[in-house]
Amino acid sequence: MIRPRERRWMAVAVAVLYVFLLAPIAIVVLAALNSGAYLRFPPEGLSLRWFVAFAESRSFTSSLRFSLKLAALATAASTVVGTMASVWIVRFSGRWRNAFRVLFVAPLAVPGILTGIALLIFFYAVGWGNTGFVGLVIGHTLICTPYVFLITSAVLLRFDRTLEEAARNLGAGALRTFWRITLPLIKGGIISGAVFAFVASYDEFNISLLLSGVGMTPLPIQLFDYLRFSFDPTAAVAGTISIGMAFVVVLVTQKLVGLDALYLGGG
């Protein structure tokens, strides 16, 4: 039984943890509302002038659209690849399951800058030196696939296969069984993996830095270049937009599968 004194100390520890996690977000948002000419905290005053400046900046708005497009395509590709890989490895890989699993999650263990260099060398080695947008999609898909694979695999390992056997006994084929039985039951894990993949792609810096070209600048790279020469709150506006987007993603996930699926990988 937890004593009242221990409960109070636990409440203090939780409060400190929440402050530690939320303080950077609050600082970025307040810095974006700063009415002064420079990025600073605390703000000199509150104003929306830098949100207007962001909206009027062609470089920032085009980079934002490009990042959303890139993240959407990488998420779609990694969701398909990660789901198919998890089904095959969990169900059919046999004694090689652990080896294949390590290979699929390897991009998470390798530093992003090394992955980007390896991709760049590979593209030039096979004659794809100027891959452009396709190269970026391939690179982002590579680092996003492990998220979908890990979460979907966790759901499949807990899956009750007697449901599939019952469907097969009733005359359903393998494809129909997967579509009508397996997929609806694991969709929570797939959506959760897709959410993590989208966020990972949207925030990816190392691969984007090495593979992006002229006219194909994701928002993190544009923000990095901007801060090299300017230090006004427009940069904080870009961060605030990313925070708001993450919040929207969480809300959409809550509507589709619930937050338990996002944290636990199940539906």
Contacts in CASP RR format, 6 or more apart in sequence:
PFRMAT RR
TARGET T0000
AUTHOR 0000-0000-0000
METHOD contacts of the structure
MODEL  1
MIRPRERRWMAVAVAVLYVFLLAPIAIVVLAALNSGAYLRFPPEGLSLRW
FVAFAESRSFTSSLRFSLKLAALATAASTVVGTMASVWIVRFSGRWRNAF
RVLFVAPLAVPGILTGIALLIFFYAVGWGNTGFVGLVIGHTLICTPYVFL
ITSAVLLRFDRTLEEAARNLGAGALRTFWRITLPLIKGGIISGAVFAFVA
SYDEFNISLLLSGVGMTPLPIQLFDYLRFSFDPTAAVAGTISIGMAFVVV
LVTQKLVGLDALYLGGG
2 10 0 8 1.000
25 243 0 8 1.000
27 41 0 8 1.000
28 236 0 8 1.000
28 239 0 8 1.000
28 240 0 8 1.000
28 243 0 8 1.000
29 236 0 8 1.000
29 240 0 8 1.000
29 243 0 8 1.000
30 41 0 8 1.000
30 42 0 8 1.000
30 43 0 8 1.000
31 39 0 8 1.000
31 40 0 8 1.000
31 41 0 8 1.000
31 43 0 8 1.000
31 233 0 8 1.000
31 236 0 8 1.000
32 50 0 8 1.000
32 51 0 8 1.000
32 233 0 8 1.000
32 236 0 8 1.000
32 237 0 8 1.000
32 239 0 8 1.000
32 240 0 8 1.000
33 43 0 8 1.000
33 45 0 8 1.000
33 46 0 8 1.000
33 47 0 8 1.000
33 48 0 8 1.000
33 50 0 8 1.000
33 233 0 8 1.000
34 40 0 8 1.000
34 41 0 8 1.000
34 43 0 8 1.000
34 44 0 8 1.000
34 45 0 8 1.000
34 46 0 8 1.000
34 47 0 8 1.000
34 50 0 8 1.000
34 233 0 8 1.000
34 236 0 8 1.000
35 43 0 8 1.000
35 44 0 8 1.000
35 45 0 8 1.000
35 46 0 8 1.000
35 47 0 8 1.000
35 49 0 8 1.000
36 43 0 8 1.000
36 44 0 8 1.000
36 45 0 8 1.000
36 47 0 8 1.000
36 233 0 8 1.000
37 232 0 8 1.000
38 231 0 8 1.000
38 232 0 8 1.000
38 233 0 8 1.000
39 231 0 8 1.000
39 232 0 8 1.000
39 233 0 8 1.000
39 235 0 8 1.000
39 236 0 8 1.000
50 232 0 8 1.000
50 233 0 8 1.000
50 234 0 8 1.000
50 236 0 8 1.000
50 237 0 8 1.000
51 237 0 8 1.000
53 232 0 8 1.000
53 234 0 8 1.000
53 237 0 8 1.000
54 60 0 8 1.000
54 61 0 8 1.000
54 234 0 8 1.000
54 237 0 8 1.000
54 238 0 8 1.000
54 241 0 8 1.000
55 61 0 8 1.000
57 234 0 8 1.000
59 217 0 8 1.000
59 222 0 8 1.000
59 226 0 8 1.000
60 219 0 8 1.000
60 222 0 8 1.000
60 226 0 8 1.000
60 234 0 8 1.000
60 238 0 8 1.000
62 215 0 8 1.000
62 217 0 8 1.000
63 217 0 8 1.000
63 218 0 8 1.000
63 219 0 8 1.000
63 221 0 8 1.000
63 222 0 8 1.000
63 223 0 8 1.000
64 219 0 8 1.000
64 238 0 8 1.000
64 241 0 8 1.000
66 215 0 8 1.000
66 216 0 8 1.000
66 217 0 8 1.000
66 218 0 8 1.000
66 219 0 8 1.000
67 202 0 8 1.000
67 218 0 8 1.000
67 219 0 8 1.000
67 220 0 8 1.000
68 202 0 8 1.000
70 133 0 8 1.000
70 136 0 8 1.000
70 137 0 8 1.000
70 140 0 8 1.000
70 201 0 8 1.000
70 218 0 8 1.000
71 140 0 8 1.000
71 198 0 8 1.000
71 201 0 8 1.000
71 202 0 8 1.000
72 198 0 8 1.000
73 137 0 8 1.000
74 137 0 8 1.000
74 139 0 8 1.000
74 140 0 8 1.000
74 141 0 8 1.000
74 144 0 8 1.000
74 197 0 8 1.000
74 198 0 8 1.000
74 201 0 8 1.000
75 144 0 8 1.000
75 194 0 8 1.000
75 197 0 8 1.000
75 198 0 8 1.000
75 201 0 8 1.000
77 137 0 8 1.000
77 141 0 8 1.000
77 144 0 8 1.000
78 140 0 8 1.000
78 141 0 8 1.000
78 144 0 8 1.000
78 145 0 8 1.000
78 147 0 8 1.000
78 148 0 8 1.000
78 194 0 8 1.000
78 197 0 8 1.000
78 201 0 8 1.000
79 148 0 8 1.000
79 190 0 8 1.000
79 193 0 8 1.000
79 194 0 8 1.000
79 197 0 8 1.000
81 141 0 8 1.000
81 145 0 8 1.000
81 148 0 8 1.000
82 104 0 8 1.000
82 145 0 8 1.000
82 148 0 8 1.000
82 149 0 8 1.000
82 152 0 8 1.000
83 148 0 8 1.000
83 152 0 8 1.000
83 190 0 8 1.000
85 100 0 8 1.000
85 104 0 8 1.000
85 145 0 8 1.000
85 149 0 8 1.000
86 148 0 8 1.000
86 149 0 8 1.000
86 152 0 8 1.000
86 153 0 8 1.000
86 156 0 8 1.000
87 152 0 8 1.000
87 156 0 8 1.000
87 178 0 8 1.000
87 182 0 8 1.000
89 97 0 8 1.000
89 100 0 8 1.000
89 101 0 8 1.000
89 104 0 8 1.000
89 149 0 8 1.000
89 153 0 8 1.000
90 97 0 8 1.000
90 153 0 8 1.000
90 156 0 8 1.000
90 157 0 8 1.000
91 156 0 8 1.000
93 100 0 8 1.000
101 153 0 8 1.000
104 145 0 8 1.000
104 146 0 8 1.000
104 149 0 8 1.000
105 146 0 8 1.000
105 149 0 8 1.000
105 150 0 8 1.000
106 146 0 8 1.000
107 115 0 8 1.000
107 142 0 8 1.000
107 143 0 8 1.000
107 145 0 8 1.000
107 146 0 8 1.000
108 143 0 8 1.000
108 146 0 8 1.000
111 206 0 8 1.000
112 143 0 8 1.000
112 206 0 8 1.000
112 207 0 8 1.000
113 206 0 8 1.000
113 210 0 8 1.000
115 139 0 8 1.000
115 142 0 8 1.000
115 143 0 8 1.000
115 206 0 8 1.000
115 207 0 8 1.000
116 139 0 8 1.000
116 206 0 8 1.000
116 207 0 8 1.000
116 210 0 8 1.000
116 211 0 8 1.000
117 210 0 8 1.000
119 135 0 8 1.000
119 138 0 8 1.000
119 139 0 8 1.000
119 142 0 8 1.000
119 207 0 8 1.000
119 210 0 8 1.000
119 211 0 8 1.000
120 210 0 8 1.000
120 211 0 8 1.000
123 129 0 8 1.000
123 131 0 8 1.000
123 135 0 8 1.000
123 211 0 8 1.000
128 135 0 8 1.000
131 138 0 8 1.000
131 211 0 8 1.000
132 211 0 8 1.000
132 213 0 8 1.000
132 216 0 8 1.000
133 216 0 8 1.000
135 211 0 8 1.000
136 207 0 8 1.000
136 208 0 8 1.000
136 211 0 8 1.000
136 212 0 8 1.000
136 216 0 8 1.000
136 218 0 8 1.000
139 207 0 8 1.000
139 211 0 8 1.000
140 201 0 8 1.000
140 204 0 8 1.000
140 207 0 8 1.000
140 208 0 8 1.000
142 207 0 8 1.000
143 200 0 8 1.000
143 201 0 8 1.000
143 204 0 8 1.000
143 207 0 8 1.000
144 196 0 8 1.000
144 197 0 8 1.000
144 198 0 8 1.000
144 200 0 8 1.000
144 201 0 8 1.000
145 197 0 8 1.000
147 193 0 8 1.000
147 196 0 8 1.000
147 197 0 8 1.000
147 200 0 8 1.000
148 190 0 8 1.000
148 193 0 8 1.000
148 194 0 8 1.000
148 196 0 8 1.000
148 197 0 8 1.000
150 193 0 8 1.000
151 189 0 8 1.000
151 190 0 8 1.000
151 192 0 8 1.000
151 193 0 8 1.000
151 196 0 8 1.000
151 265 0 8 1.000
151 266 0 8 1.000
152 186 0 8 1.000
152 189 0 8 1.000
152 190 0 8 1.000
152 193 0 8 1.000
154 189 0 8 1.000
154 265 0 8 1.000
154 266 0 8 1.000
155 185 0 8 1.000
155 186 0 8 1.000
155 188 0 8 1.000
155 189 0 8 1.000
155 265 0 8 1.000
155 266 0 8 1.000
155 267 0 8 1.000
156 186 0 8 1.000
159 182 0 8 1.000
159 185 0 8 1.000
159 186 0 8 1.000
163 181 0 8 1.000
163 185 0 8 1.000
164 177 0 8 1.000
164 181 0 8 1.000
164 182 0 8 1.000
167 173 0 8 1.000
167 176 0 8 1.000
167 177 0 8 1.000
167 180 0 8 1.000
167 181 0 8 1.000
168 174 0 8 1.000
168 177 0 8 1.000
172 180 0 8 1.000
172 181 0 8 1.000
183 190 0 8 1.000
185 267 0 8 1.000
186 266 0 8 1.000
186 267 0 8 1.000
187 257 0 8 1.000
187 267 0 8 1.000
188 256 0 8 1.000
188 257 0 8 1.000
188 261 0 8 1.000
188 265 0 8 1.000
188 266 0 8 1.000
188 267 0 8 1.000
189 257 0 8 1.000
189 261 0 8 1.000
189 265 0 8 1.000
189 266 0 8 1.000
189 267 0 8 1.000
191 253 0 8 1.000
191 256 0 8 1.000
191 257 0 8 1.000
191 261 0 8 1.000
192 253 0 8 1.000
192 257 0 8 1.000
192 261 0 8 1.000
192 262 0 8 1.000
192 265 0 8 1.000
192 266 0 8 1.000
193 265 0 8 1.000
195 249 0 8 1.000
195 253 0 8 1.000
195 262 0 8 1.000
198 249 0 8 1.000
199 246 0 8 1.000
199 249 0 8 1.000
202 219 0 8 1.000
202 242 0 8 1.000
202 245 0 8 1.000
203 220 0 8 1.000
203 242 0 8 1.000
204 218 0 8 1.000
204 220 0 8 1.000
205 220 0 8 1.000
205 221 0 8 1.000
205 224 0 8 1.000
208 218 0 8 1.000
208 220 0 8 1.000
208 221 0 8 1.000
209 221 0 8 1.000
209 224 0 8 1.000
212 218 0 8 1.000
212 221 0 8 1.000
217 225 0 8 1.000
219 238 0 8 1.000
219 242 0 8 1.000
222 238 0 8 1.000
223 235 0 8 1.000
223 238 0 8 1.000
223 239 0 8 1.000
226 234 0 8 1.000
226 235 0 8 1.000
227 235 0 8 1.000
250 259 0 8 1.000
250 262 0 8 1.000
253 259 0 8 1.000
253 261 0 8 1.000
253 262 0 8 1.000
254 262 0 8 1.000
257 266 0 8 1.000
257 267 0 8 1.000
258 267 0 8 1.000
260 266 0 8 1.000
260 267 0 8 1.000
261 267 0 8 1.000
END
